[in-house]
Amino acid sequence: MTHLVAMAIVITTTLAGCGVETATTAATVAAARKQELEQGKKQLDQVKQRIETAMEESRQRSRRTEAASQ
């Protein structure tokens, strides 16, 4: 009977350890995904800003060209 109790304790401890490892891994993956999303958003914002700048420069060139042709 003592061996059964000892074996049950070992099995329970082992399975509990797996659960902790799984939870830790999930938390680590979630943190990595969050960081990837934040970096992606930052890059998207930078690209939007570059596009807006390019469009404004294009409008200014068009106005200058239009003004020079009059």
PEJOMO-V333177 format. One record per residue. N is the residue number from 1. RES is the residue in three letters. PSI is psi in degrees with one decimal (* if undefined). Layout:
n = (N;N)
res = (RES;RES)
psi = (PSI;PSI)
This chain:
n = (1;2;3;4;5;6;7;8;9;10;11;12;13;14;15;16;17;18;19;20;21;22;23;24;25;26;27;28;29;30;31;32;33;34;35;36;37;38;39;40;41;42;43;44;45;46;47;48;49;50;51;52;53;54;55;56;57;58;59;60;61;62;63;64;65;66;67;68;69;70)
res = (MET;THR;HIS;LEU;VAL;ALA;MET;ALA;ILE;VAL;ILE;THR;THR;THR;LEU;ALA;GLY;CYS;GLY;VAL;GLU;THR;ALA;THR;THR;ALA;ALA;THR;VAL;ALA;ALA;ALA;ARG;LYS;GLN;GLU;LEU;GLU;GLN;GLY;LYS;LYS;GLN;LEU;ASP;GLN;VAL;LYS;GLN;ARG;ILE;GLU;THR;ALA;MET;GLU;GLU;SER;ARG;GLN;ARG;SER;ARG;ARG;THR;GLU;ALA;ALA;SER;GLN)
psi = (-38.3;-36.2;-36.6;-41.1;-44.6;-42.8;-40.2;-40.0;-43.9;-45.7;-44.7;-43.8;-42.4;-46.9;-37.5;-39.0;-39.7;-39.9;-41.3;-43.9;-42.2;-43.3;-40.5;-43.5;-43.5;-40.9;-39.7;-44.1;-41.8;-41.1;-39.3;-42.4;-41.5;-43.2;-40.6;-42.4;-42.4;-41.8;-40.3;-41.7;-41.4;-43.9;-40.7;-44.0;-39.9;-41.7;-42.4;-42.8;-42.1;-40.7;-45.3;-42.4;-45.4;-40.3;-40.9;-41.6;-39.0;-41.9;-41.6;-41.4;-41.5;-43.7;-41.9;-42.7;-42.5;-43.2;-37.2;-27.7;-8.8;*)
